Amino acid sequence: MSNQLSSIKTFRPADLLILLLLLTAATLVWPFISSSYPDLVVIFNENRIIARYPLDENRTVTINGSNGPVEIGIVNGMVGINSVVCPHQICQKTGYIQHSHEQILCVPNRILIQIQYSGADEEIDAITY
């Protein structure tokens, strides 16, 4: 039994110093990591970017899709499809999105709406790579 107790490692002052340094570094780096918030709505038609709008400006946009007009609403930092001409209207039923890289896809109209942050063009992620 005494062999088991002697094999337990003790907490040394150097361990505390390393822990404090790691916590300080994480606290200093966190604002730079978390500063990337979504601020841009990007609209694609047949894999081409056709429009970009700031997410913080309320507006209604009408895009001509393959089946007819698609009315897109940007309201209070969220984006969604208000009205659409397609058989099932699944894209409209998706509702409003607000987080980075969320998407609304209208397959019959070949419209893709994506939320990004301004620096997204310079960034390569695992999906697009």
C-alpha positions as CSV (number, residue, x, y, z in Angstrom):
1,M,0.0,0.0,0.0
2,S,2.8,2.4,0.8
3,N,4.2,1.8,-2.8
4,Q,1.0,3.1,-4.2
5,L,1.1,6.3,-2.2
6,S,4.7,7.0,-3.1
7,S,4.0,6.7,-6.8
8,I,1.4,9.6,-6.7
9,K,3.0,12.7,-8.3
10,T,2.9,16.0,-6.4
11,F,2.0,19.4,-7.8
12,R,5.1,21.5,-8.1
13,P,5.3,25.3,-8.3
14,A,6.7,25.0,-11.9
15,D,3.5,23.2,-12.9
16,L,1.4,26.1,-11.5
17,L,3.6,28.6,-13.5
18,I,3.1,26.6,-16.8
19,L,-0.7,26.4,-16.1
20,L,-0.9,30.2,-15.5
21,L,1.1,30.9,-18.7
22,L,-1.2,28.7,-20.8
23,L,-4.3,30.3,-19.4
24,T,-2.9,33.8,-20.0
25,A,-2.0,32.9,-23.6
26,A,-5.5,31.5,-24.2
27,T,-7.1,34.6,-22.8
28,L,-5.0,36.9,-25.0
29,V,-5.7,34.9,-28.2
30,W,-9.4,34.4,-27.7
31,P,-10.6,37.8,-28.9
32,F,-8.8,37.3,-32.2
33,I,-10.3,33.9,-32.7
34,S,-13.8,34.9,-31.8
35,S,-13.9,38.2,-33.7
36,S,-15.0,36.5,-37.0
37,Y,-18.7,36.9,-36.9
38,P,-21.0,36.5,-40.0
39,D,-21.7,39.9,-41.6
40,L,-22.3,39.1,-45.3
41,V,-25.0,37.4,-47.4
42,V,-23.8,35.8,-50.6
43,I,-26.2,34.8,-53.3
44,F,-25.3,32.3,-55.9
45,N,-27.1,31.4,-59.2
46,E,-25.8,28.3,-61.0
47,N,-22.5,28.3,-59.1
48,R,-21.8,32.0,-59.8
49,I,-21.9,34.8,-57.2
50,I,-24.6,37.2,-58.3
51,A,-24.9,39.4,-55.2
52,R,-23.4,40.2,-51.8
53,Y,-25.2,42.2,-49.2
54,P,-24.3,43.2,-45.6
55,L,-26.2,41.2,-43.1
56,D,-26.8,44.2,-40.8
57,E,-28.9,46.2,-43.4
58,N,-32.5,45.2,-43.7
59,R,-33.7,44.8,-47.3
60,T,-35.7,42.7,-49.7
61,V,-34.1,41.4,-52.8
62,T,-35.7,39.7,-55.8
63,I,-33.6,37.3,-57.8
64,N,-34.7,35.7,-61.1
65,G,-34.4,31.9,-60.7
66,S,-34.9,29.2,-63.3
67,N,-38.6,28.8,-62.4
68,G,-39.3,32.5,-61.6
69,P,-38.7,35.2,-59.1
70,V,-37.2,34.4,-55.6
71,E,-37.8,37.1,-53.0
72,I,-35.1,37.1,-50.3
73,G,-35.4,39.0,-47.1
74,I,-32.6,40.2,-44.9
75,V,-34.0,41.2,-41.5
76,N,-32.2,41.8,-38.1
77,G,-29.1,39.9,-39.0
78,M,-30.9,36.9,-40.6
79,V,-31.7,36.0,-44.1
80,G,-34.5,33.8,-45.6
81,I,-36.8,33.3,-48.6
82,N,-40.0,35.3,-48.3
83,S,-41.6,34.0,-51.5
84,V,-40.6,31.6,-54.3
85,V,-42.1,29.9,-57.4
86,C,-41.3,26.2,-57.1
87,P,-43.3,23.0,-56.5
88,H,-42.6,22.2,-52.8
89,Q,-41.2,25.5,-51.5
90,I,-38.8,23.6,-49.2
91,C,-36.3,26.5,-49.3
92,Q,-39.0,28.9,-47.9
93,K,-39.9,26.4,-45.2
94,T,-36.2,26.3,-44.1
95,G,-36.8,29.6,-42.4
96,Y,-34.3,32.3,-41.6
97,I,-30.6,31.5,-41.0
98,Q,-28.0,33.6,-39.1
99,H,-24.8,31.7,-38.5
100,S,-21.7,31.6,-40.6
101,H,-21.7,29.1,-43.5
102,E,-25.4,28.2,-43.0
103,Q,-27.1,27.9,-46.4
104,I,-30.5,27.9,-48.0
105,L,-30.7,26.1,-51.3
106,C,-33.5,26.3,-53.8
107,V,-32.8,23.5,-56.2
108,P,-35.6,24.2,-58.8
109,N,-34.5,27.8,-59.1
110,R,-30.7,27.0,-58.8
111,I,-30.3,29.6,-56.1
112,L,-28.0,29.2,-53.1
113,I,-27.9,31.7,-50.2
114,Q,-25.0,31.6,-47.8
115,I,-24.0,33.6,-44.8
116,Q,-20.3,34.4,-44.5
117,Y,-18.0,36.7,-42.7
118,S,-16.0,39.3,-44.7
119,G,-12.7,37.4,-44.4
120,A,-14.2,34.1,-45.8
121,D,-12.7,34.7,-49.3
122,E,-9.2,34.4,-48.0
123,E,-9.9,31.3,-45.9
124,I,-9.8,27.7,-47.2
125,D,-11.8,25.2,-45.1
126,A,-12.1,21.5,-45.3
127,I,-15.3,21.6,-47.4
128,T,-14.2,23.9,-50.2
129,Y,-10.6,22.6,-50.3
